[in-house]
Every structure is written in structure tokens, then in C-alpha cells.
Amino acid sequence: MSEPNATQQTDTQTQAQVTPLRCVIGSVMSGGLAFAAYSLMIAIATTFANKPIHSDNPIVLNIASAVRTLVVGMTALASGVFGIVAVGLLALGIQLLFQHLTKRHS
């Protein structure tokens, strides 16, 4: 009843080799996205600052303030995450380059 499967298939997934060039390319792409998110955040914050909320209702003022803070905060978070990824990938590329150079000379 409990026969082993005679036709077992092995998953042969080929993983991309990590190279310093791939790390630098990824870092540049992530840095570009970080800059784009930062520019978007500045544009949104400037637009919000130039268009005040016209209402006497305190609930409307609180909700509008919370939504504006959330929108600017989310773009700031995206900018920060992409920036940290860019720095990390660049550091990984430098580390791999040093490992490659020291292995070749040893």
C-alpha cells in the first residue's frame, strides 16, 4: 500500500549566480526608485502645504490631517526602503569583489 513513488521528479531550479556586477546594477535600479519615491514625497508634501484644508469641523480636520500624514509617510517609507536596499546591494557587491580578488591572489 505504501509504495515509494518510483517516478520521483527532482526540482532542478537554476539559481542566478550572485556577481558584483549584478549587485551594482540592482543597487543602481533601487537607488533610482528611491530617488523617484523621494521626489514624489516632496511633490506631495509641497502640494499638501500649498492647499490648506477649508473646514470648521474638527472631525474633518483630524481625518484630513491623518490622511495627509499617511500618504506622505508611505512615500517616505518607500523611499527609505529602496535607499537601504541600494546601499546594501552596493556593499554586497564590494564584498563579493574583495572576496573574488583575495581568492584569486591566494
Backbone as CSV, one residue per row, in Angstrom:
resi,resn,N_x,N_y,N_z,CA_x,CA_y,CA_z,C_x,C_y,C_z
1,MET,0.799,-1.189,0.000,0.000,0.000,0.000,0.847,1.262,0.000
2,SER,1.885,1.263,0.794,2.710,2.461,0.865,3.986,2.255,0.055
3,GLU,3.837,2.259,-1.252,4.986,2.115,-2.142,5.664,3.464,-2.323
4,PRO,6.972,3.463,-2.388,7.638,4.731,-2.703,7.370,5.090,-4.163
5,ASN,7.257,6.339,-4.395,6.966,6.815,-5.747,8.182,6.553,-6.625
6,ALA,7.995,5.701,-7.636,9.101,5.308,-8.497,9.478,6.407,-9.473
7,THR,8.559,7.280,-9.734,8.829,8.345,-10.705,8.972,9.688,-9.999
8,GLN,9.868,9.731,-9.022,10.088,10.996,-8.331,10.819,11.955,-9.252
9,GLN,10.319,13.149,-9.269,10.945,14.167,-10.088,11.654,15.155,-9.168
10,THR,12.889,15.386,-9.483,13.641,16.346,-8.687,13.492,17.728,-9.304
11,ASP,13.280,18.680,-8.441,13.183,20.062,-8.915,14.588,20.584,-9.147
12,THR,14.872,20.800,-10.395,16.185,21.347,-10.738,16.003,22.804,-11.113
13,GLN,15.989,23.611,-10.105,15.867,25.043,-10.337,17.263,25.639,-10.420
14,THR,17.474,26.357,-11.458,18.772,27.016,-11.600,18.687,28.391,-10.973
15,GLN,19.566,28.634,-10.024,19.602,29.931,-9.367,20.636,30.803,-10.046
16,ALA,20.304,32.065,-10.161,21.223,33.004,-10.786,22.440,33.203,-9.884
17,GLN,23.589,33.245,-10.497,24.835,33.430,-9.763,24.932,34.880,-9.295
18,VAL,25.311,35.070,-8.037,25.468,36.417,-7.489,26.848,36.930,-7.881
19,THR,26.869,38.015,-8.617,28.127,38.616,-9.050,28.151,40.085,-8.633
20,PRO,29.343,40.671,-8.545,29.409,42.099,-8.201,28.684,42.983,-9.213
21,LEU,28.715,42.614,-10.485,28.042,43.412,-11.498,26.533,43.408,-11.291
22,ARG,25.960,42.233,-10.981,24.518,42.160,-10.715,24.143,42.977,-9.486
23,CYS,25.003,42.953,-8.477,24.736,43.735,-7.264,24.749,45.227,-7.561
24,VAL,25.700,45.672,-8.353,25.792,47.095,-8.676,24.605,47.521,-9.543
25,ILE,24.215,46.681,-10.493,23.056,47.003,-11.334,21.792,47.086,-10.478
26,GLY,21.608,46.132,-9.579,20.461,46.168,-8.673,20.494,47.377,-7.761
27,SER,21.687,47.746,-7.321,21.829,48.914,-6.463,21.461,50.194,-7.204
28,VAL,21.876,50.303,-8.443,21.536,51.490,-9.242,20.032,51.559,-9.486
29,MET,19.421,50.420,-9.783,17.974,50.407,-10.003,17.221,50.776,-8.728
30,SER,17.630,50.214,-7.608,16.973,50.524,-6.345,17.211,51.976,-5.943
31,GLY,18.384,52.478,-6.212,18.670,53.884,-5.935,17.817,54.812,-6.787
32,GLY,17.595,54.428,-8.023,16.712,55.215,-8.889,15.284,55.231,-8.380
33,LEU,14.800,54.071,-7.920,13.461,54.007,-7.348,13.375,54.812,-6.054
34,ALA,14.446,54.797,-5.256,14.467,55.592,-4.026,14.403,57.081,-4.345
35,PHE,15.148,57.507,-5.344,15.119,58.913,-5.740,13.749,59.308,-6.279
36,ALA,13.134,58.417,-7.063,11.800,58.697,-7.595,10.777,58.801,-6.459
37,ALA,10.853,57.899,-5.496,9.926,57.946,-4.361,10.167,59.192,-3.523
38,TYR,11.411,59.586,-3.359,11.726,60.810,-2.611,11.186,62.043,-3.334
39,SER,11.365,62.091,-4.644,10.850,63.222,-5.413,9.329,63.282,-5.342
40,LEU,8.685,62.119,-5.402,7.234,62.064,-5.266,6.798,62.544,-3.894
41,MET,7.520,62.143,-2.854,7.186,62.568,-1.494,7.285,64.085,-1.353
42,ILE,8.331,64.677,-1.895,8.499,66.137,-1.822,7.379,66.836,-2.580
43,ALA,7.012,66.308,-3.743,5.938,66.920,-4.526,4.602,66.829,-3.785
44,ILE,4.324,65.693,-3.179,3.073,65.524,-2.434,3.047,66.454,-1.226
45,ALA,4.139,66.504,-0.480,4.189,67.364,0.708,4.041,68.838,0.336
46,THR,4.648,69.245,-0.766,4.526,70.634,-1.219,3.093,70.948,-1.634
47,THR,2.472,70.011,-2.335,1.080,70.212,-2.739,0.162,70.316,-1.535
48,PHE,0.366,69.444,-0.560,-0.445,69.498,0.653,-0.223,70.796,1.416
49,ALA,1.001,71.289,1.432,1.300,72.523,2.160,0.677,73.738,1.475
50,ASN,0.590,73.703,0.145,0.043,74.839,-0.596,-1.479,74.838,-0.657
51,LYS,-2.121,73.731,-0.284,-3.582,73.651,-0.325,-4.102,73.319,1.063
52,PRO,-4.350,74.343,1.888,-4.838,74.063,3.241,-6.274,73.533,3.213
53,ILE,-6.658,72.937,4.313,-7.996,72.374,4.445,-8.940,73.488,4.895
54,HIS,-10.050,73.671,4.167,-11.014,74.727,4.481,-12.239,74.094,5.119
55,SER,-12.226,74.028,6.440,-13.366,73.474,7.146,-13.335,73.960,8.595
56,ASP,-14.510,74.032,9.178,-14.614,74.380,10.592,-14.890,73.157,11.456
57,ASN,-15.150,72.048,10.818,-15.481,70.815,11.531,-14.196,70.156,12.033
58,PRO,-14.024,69.954,13.342,-12.788,69.351,13.851,-12.590,67.903,13.399
59,ILE,-13.675,67.179,13.173,-13.536,65.788,12.693,-12.947,65.771,11.287
60,VAL,-13.407,66.657,10.443,-12.880,66.760,9.077,-11.411,67.134,9.117
61,LEU,-11.045,68.075,9.966,-9.646,68.484,10.074,-8.758,67.339,10.562
62,ASN,-9.232,66.577,11.531,-8.452,65.449,12.054,-8.285,64.341,11.011
63,ILE,-9.364,64.020,10.310,-9.280,62.967,9.291,-8.387,63.402,8.134
64,ALA,-8.534,64.631,7.687,-7.706,65.128,6.586,-6.233,65.164,6.981
65,SER,-5.967,65.571,8.192,-4.584,65.587,8.672,-4.011,64.172,8.742
66,ALA,-4.809,63.235,9.202,-4.342,61.845,9.290,-4.076,61.255,7.912
67,VAL,-4.971,61.551,6.958,-4.782,61.027,5.595,-3.539,61.636,4.957
68,ARG,-3.340,62.921,5.131,-2.154,63.566,4.565,-0.877,62.995,5.176
69,THR,-0.890,62.795,6.479,0.276,62.220,7.143,0.537,60.799,6.647
70,LEU,-0.514,60.034,6.461,-0.373,58.658,5.978,0.204,58.618,4.570
71,VAL,-0.277,59.488,3.704,0.209,59.490,2.318,1.683,59.887,2.260
72,VAL,2.050,60.928,2.950,3.453,61.361,2.950,4.327,60.307,3.643
73,GLY,3.824,59.712,4.706,4.592,58.683,5.414,4.833,57.439,4.579
74,MET,3.844,57.041,3.801,4.025,55.853,2.956,5.067,56.094,1.862
75,THR,5.058,57.276,1.267,6.075,57.563,0.249,7.461,57.698,0.880
76,ALA,7.516,58.229,2.104,8.801,58.307,2.806,9.309,56.907,3.141
77,LEU,8.411,56.020,3.533,8.794,54.637,3.821,9.327,53.947,2.575
78,ALA,8.658,54.140,1.459,9.126,53.540,0.204,10.507,54.072,-0.160
79,SER,10.693,55.360,-0.012,11.993,55.966,-0.317,13.084,55.403,0.583
80,GLY,12.790,55.277,1.865,13.778,54.744,2.803,14.115,53.290,2.542
81,VAL,13.104,52.474,2.252,13.347,51.048,1.998,14.196,50.867,0.748
82,PHE,13.848,51.549,-0.325,14.634,51.419,-1.556,16.048,51.961,-1.358
83,GLY,16.209,53.016,-0.574,17.544,53.547,-0.304,18.404,52.574,0.479
84,ILE,17.815,51.940,1.489,18.566,50.963,2.279,18.936,49.742,1.439
85,VAL,18.025,49.313,0.574,18.322,48.186,-0.318,19.461,48.546,-1.270
86,ALA,19.458,49.773,-1.772,20.527,50.205,-2.673,21.881,50.181,-1.977
87,VAL,21.933,50.679,-0.757,23.194,50.686,-0.004,23.634,49.244,0.304
88,GLY,22.692,48.397,0.686,23.030,47.005,0.997,23.544,46.248,-0.213
89,LEU,22.913,46.444,-1.357,23.379,45.764,-2.574,24.750,46.271,-3.004
90,LEU,24.984,47.555,-2.841,26.300,48.086,-3.179,27.368,47.517,-2.249
91,ALA,27.058,47.421,-0.971,28.010,46.836,-0.018,28.256,45.364,-0.327
92,LEU,27.210,44.631,-0.705,27.381,43.224,-1.070,28.248,43.092,-2.313
93,GLY,28.054,43.964,-3.281,28.882,43.931,-4.488,30.348,44.188,-4.178
94,ILE,30.615,45.137,-3.284,32.001,45.431,-2.895,32.601,44.238,-2.147
95,GLN,31.813,43.634,-1.263,32.289,42.472,-0.520,32.609,41.309,-1.461
96,LEU,31.739,41.055,-2.422,31.994,39.973,-3.382,33.215,40.265,-4.235
97,LEU,33.409,41.528,-4.591,34.585,41.893,-5.382,35.864,41.653,-4.591
98,PHE,35.870,42.047,-3.310,37.049,41.800,-2.480,37.290,40.305,-2.284
99,GLN,36.236,39.537,-2.083,36.394,38.084,-1.930,36.952,37.470,-3.202
100,HIS,36.495,37.953,-4.339,36.975,37.416,-5.621,38.447,37.767,-5.826
101,LEU,38.831,38.989,-5.453,40.219,39.412,-5.643,41.161,38.689,-4.674
102,THR,40.726,38.509,-3.422,41.599,37.833,-2.458,41.696,36.332,-2.736
103,LYS,40.655,35.723,-3.265,40.714,34.299,-3.600,41.648,34.052,-4.780
104,ARG,41.659,35.001,-5.714,42.497,34.863,-6.900,43.973,34.999,-6.544
105,HIS,44.315,35.834,-5.564,45.710,36.069,-5.199,46.222,35.058,-4.170
106,SER,45.351,34.324,-3.532,45.806,33.372,-2.508,46.201,32.043,-3.101
